Amino acid sequence: MQDASNEARSELQAAGRYMMEHGLAWGNAGNISVRTGGDRYLITASGTFLGELGDDDFVECTFAGAMSPEGRKASKEKPMHRAVYETRPDVGAVLHASPFYSTLFACADEPVPSDLFVETMYYLERVERVPYRHPGSEALGEAVREKAGRANVLLLDHHGVLVYDTTVREARMALQTLEMACRMAATARSAGIGLARLSAGTAGDFLERAGYKPRREWPS
């Protein structure tokens, strides 16, 4: 168990630096986690700076609410993380952040374009929107729980985004793809450029034949 926690800590430290260096996080906004066991996950502590996570900037939590080590307070957003892990046993990492363009879309009544190019078709296959609930509240956790099984990317209205996948690497790539797609859409609109989207049939055919890994199973 300790080895799993140490590996998760290293992964999160690397992810936090990457997010900060690539404009996917800012200030002390955002929180990230990794599953360390069936009902356990390691999450950043409250008030941490993702670009400079120390070894003691994490708290291990269980679904039942127990936390270690004592003396550190887990991120107040842990209800969202717990909801995803409980709902999706396939998920190994959860990233919550407020990158500029993705958050712009989270504050606007605009759909995220997921059918523009290869990476959007794959990483943004299912994007759902979660209505505003106060950050850190159990109500937000329950709102996330309702949508977690239907998507791999959640836009949190007037808040930011929640991205989750099998590994930190996959979740990080989905987050960066989301930000790129939102930036492209916003830039195209301001420049008066109309984006041509791929058809649903073409996107579906790509996902069936991509070969990167088996296509995700979604509820109908």
Residue pairs with C-beta under 8 A, 6 or more apart in sequence:
1 36
1 37
4 36
4 37
5 36
5 42
5 60
8 34
8 35
8 36
8 42
8 58
9 42
9 55
9 58
11 34
11 93
11 168
12 32
12 33
12 34
12 42
12 44
12 53
12 58
12 168
13 53
14 168
15 32
15 50
15 93
15 95
15 168
15 172
16 25
16 32
16 44
16 50
16 51
16 52
16 53
17 50
17 51
17 52
17 53
18 24
18 172
19 25
19 30
19 32
19 50
19 51
19 95
19 97
19 172
19 175
20 26
20 49
20 50
20 51
21 51
22 176
23 99
23 100
23 179
24 97
24 99
24 175
24 176
24 179
25 50
25 51
25 97
25 98
25 99
26 98
27 49
28 47
28 48
28 49
28 50
29 97
29 98
29 160
30 50
30 95
30 96
30 97
30 98
30 160
31 43
31 44
31 48
31 75
31 77
31 78
31 81
31 96
32 43
32 44
32 50
32 93
32 94
32 95
32 96
32 97
32 168
33 41
33 42
33 43
33 44
33 78
33 81
33 93
33 94
34 41
34 42
34 92
34 93
34 168
35 41
35 85
35 91
35 92
35 93
36 42
36 60
38 89
39 62
39 63
39 64
39 85
40 60
40 61
40 62
40 63
41 60
41 61
41 81
41 82
41 85
41 94
42 58
42 59
42 60
42 61
43 58
43 59
43 60
43 61
43 74
43 75
43 78
43 81
44 50
44 53
44 57
44 58
44 59
44 75
45 56
45 57
45 58
45 59
45 72
45 73
45 74
45 75
46 72
46 73
46 74
46 75
46 76
48 57
48 75
56 69
56 72
57 72
58 72
59 67
59 68
59 69
59 72
59 73
59 74
59 75
60 67
60 68
60 69
61 67
61 74
61 78
61 82
63 82
63 85
63 86
67 74
75 81
76 135
76 136
77 96
77 135
77 136
77 140
79 136
79 137
79 138
79 140
79 141
79 142
79 144
80 94
80 96
80 140
80 141
80 144
80 162
81 94
81 96
82 141
83 141
83 142
83 144
83 145
83 148
84 91
84 94
84 144
84 145
84 148
84 162
84 164
85 91
85 94
86 145
87 145
87 148
87 149
88 148
88 149
88 164
90 166
91 164
91 165
91 166
92 165
92 166
92 167
92 168
93 164
93 165
93 166
93 167
93 168
93 170
93 171
94 162
94 163
94 164
94 171
95 162
95 163
95 164
95 168
95 171
95 172
95 175
96 160
96 161
96 162
96 163
97 160
97 161
97 163
97 175
98 159
98 160
98 161
99 160
99 161
99 175
99 178
99 179
100 179
100 183
101 179
101 182
101 183
101 186
102 155
102 160
102 161
102 175
102 178
102 179
102 182
103 159
103 160
103 161
104 182
104 186
105 112
105 155
105 182
105 185
105 186
106 129
106 155
106 156
106 157
106 158
106 159
106 160
106 161
107 157
107 158
110 185
111 127
112 124
112 127
112 153
112 155
112 178
112 181
112 182
112 185
113 120
113 181
113 184
113 185
113 195
113 197
114 120
114 121
114 124
114 125
114 127
114 181
114 203
115 121
115 197
115 198
115 199
115 200
115 202
115 203
116 181
116 184
116 195
116 197
116 198
118 206
119 173
119 177
119 180
120 177
120 181
121 198
121 203
121 206
121 207
122 206
122 207
122 210
122 212
123 152
123 153
123 173
123 174
123 177
123 178
124 153
124 174
124 177
124 178
124 181
125 152
125 207
125 216
126 150
126 151
126 152
126 153
126 216
126 218
127 151
127 153
127 154
127 155
127 178
128 147
128 150
128 151
128 153
128 154
128 155
129 147
129 154
129 155
129 157
130 140
130 143
130 144
130 146
130 147
130 154
130 155
130 156
130 157
130 162
131 143
131 157
132 156
132 157
132 158
132 159
133 139
133 140
133 143
134 140
135 159
140 156
144 154
144 156
144 162
147 154
148 154
148 164
149 219
150 218
150 219
152 163
152 164
152 165
152 174
152 216
153 161
153 162
153 163
153 174
153 178
154 161
154 162
154 163
155 161
156 162
161 175
161 178
163 171
163 174
163 175
163 178
164 171
165 171
165 174
184 195
185 195
187 193
188 194
188 195
207 215
208 215
